[in-house]
Amino acid sequence: MSSPLASNKKSIFKKSLISVHKKLSHNHRIEILGKIISAQIVTLRSADNETKILDIGCGDMSLMETIQTYVDNVNPTCLDIYPLPEKFSDDLRWKKYRQFDGQNIPYDDNTFEFSILSDVLHHDFGNSFNLLKESLRVSKFTIIKDHFQRSAYSRFMLKLMDIVGNWGYGVALPENYFTETSFKELLKDVNAVEVKRINNIELYSHNYLLSKILKADWQFISIITKKR
Ligand SMILES: C[S@@+](CC[C@H](N)C(=O)[O-])C[C@H]1O[C@@H](n2cnc3c(N)ncnc32)[C@H](O)[C@@H]1O
């Protein structure tokens, strides 16, 4: 799920956690989210020629790269808060990557047709108003993938998933998750309207046990735009 740039030094335990996470979840999650988000981009984009997409909090960039396999003529930009290690500086794959300060998106208004914030807002909850404002400023549509906590159980399990998915990489662990109400309030605060909501995203159907303990209604995608 997360950023290979976040921490250079990883213990054997962290490396094992990353390997378990990749096998159990990461690849399936990216494939499912990539397909759903791509279908929405194809429906909403204004033209078939070059679609500029910004992935804010891109992690390992696999979501953007999956979208590029489903959507033609994507011009991709990936942002995250970590510096690019020297070893990647000549790597063509990382040319689309740019570090930023996690606050100010370094592009002019309306540069992109789509911004993506996939499982990013809950990692910097206190900054979510600012990050959303910035994403609405630079793009026509913002595609948010995040979690809803629906009970003490879902909050506990979401935290556990975040530990497995992120701690090994050195990414800060979240304290909070959205509820339906707090998410609605945030959209009102940033003066945005929801164009589309996709609820109940089944990310774990490939694993019987995970699909029983992790519920689809904790996962949602919301596509928003500036209120006129
Ligand atoms: C759970 S990972 C998600 C990675 C990727 N978007 C995905 O869906 O696979 C959360 C990412 O958010 C990034 N992040 C945390 N705070 C951020 C901020 N203020 N602005 C942008 N990215 C941030 C982390 O560095 C990490 O790569």
The ligand as an SDF file (V2000), in Angstrom:
LIG
                    3D

 27 29  0  0  0  0  0  0  0  0999 V2000
   -1.4790    4.2350    2.8360 C   0  0  0  0  0  0  0  0  0  0  0  0
   -0.3400    5.0250    1.8030 S   0  0  0  0  0  0  0  0  0  0  0  0
   -1.2510    5.0830    0.2790 C   0  0  0  0  0  0  0  0  0  0  0  0
   -0.3730    5.0390   -0.9300 C   0  0  0  0  0  0  0  0  0  0  0  0
   -1.1160    5.0530   -2.2620 C   0  0  0  0  0  0  0  0  0  0  0  0
   -1.8870    6.2600   -2.4280 N   0  0  0  0  0  0  0  0  0  0  0  0
   -2.0150    3.8460   -2.3750 C   0  0  0  0  0  0  0  0  0  0  0  0
   -3.2430    3.9890   -2.3520 O   0  0  0  0  0  0  0  0  0  0  0  0
   -1.4720    2.7410   -2.4960 O   0  0  0  0  0  0  0  0  0  0  0  0
   -0.4110    6.6950    2.3800 C   0  0  0  0  0  0  0  0  0  0  0  0
    0.5230    7.6250    1.6360 C   0  0  0  0  0  0  0  0  0  0  0  0
    0.2000    8.9660    2.0010 O   0  0  0  0  0  0  0  0  0  0  0  0
    1.3990    9.6880    2.0640 C   0  0  0  0  0  0  0  0  0  0  0  0
    1.1600   10.9230    2.8390 N   0  0  0  0  0  0  0  0  0  0  0  0
    1.0670   11.1040    4.1790 C   0  0  0  0  0  0  0  0  0  0  0  0
    0.8360   12.3990    4.4690 N   0  0  0  0  0  0  0  0  0  0  0  0
    0.7540   13.0650    3.2830 C   0  0  0  0  0  0  0  0  0  0  0  0
    0.5180   14.4260    2.8960 C   0  0  0  0  0  0  0  0  0  0  0  0
    0.3030   15.3950    3.7850 N   0  0  0  0  0  0  0  0  0  0  0  0
    0.5050   14.7190    1.5890 N   0  0  0  0  0  0  0  0  0  0  0  0
    0.7000   13.7640    0.6590 C   0  0  0  0  0  0  0  0  0  0  0  0
    0.9300   12.4620    0.9550 N   0  0  0  0  0  0  0  0  0  0  0  0
    0.9540   12.1240    2.2500 C   0  0  0  0  0  0  0  0  0  0  0  0
    2.3710    8.7110    2.6920 C   0  0  0  0  0  0  0  0  0  0  0  0
    3.7030    9.0860    2.4700 O   0  0  0  0  0  0  0  0  0  0  0  0
    1.9960    7.4140    1.9610 C   0  0  0  0  0  0  0  0  0  0  0  0
    2.7160    7.2310    0.7760 O   0  0  0  0  0  0  0  0  0  0  0  0
  1  2  1  0
  2  3  1  0
  2 10  1  0
  3  4  1  0
  4  5  1  0
  5  6  1  0
  5  7  1  0
  7  8  2  0
  7  9  1  0
 10 11  1  0
 11 12  1  0
 11 26  1  0
 12 13  1  0
 13 14  1  0
 13 24  1  0
 14 15  1  0
 14 23  1  0
 15 16  2  0
 16 17  1  0
 17 18  1  0
 17 23  2  0
 18 19  1  0
 18 20  2  0
 20 21  1  0
 21 22  2  0
 22 23  1  0
 24 25  1  0
 24 26  1  0
 26 27  1  0
M  CHG  2   2   1   9  -1
M  END
$$$$
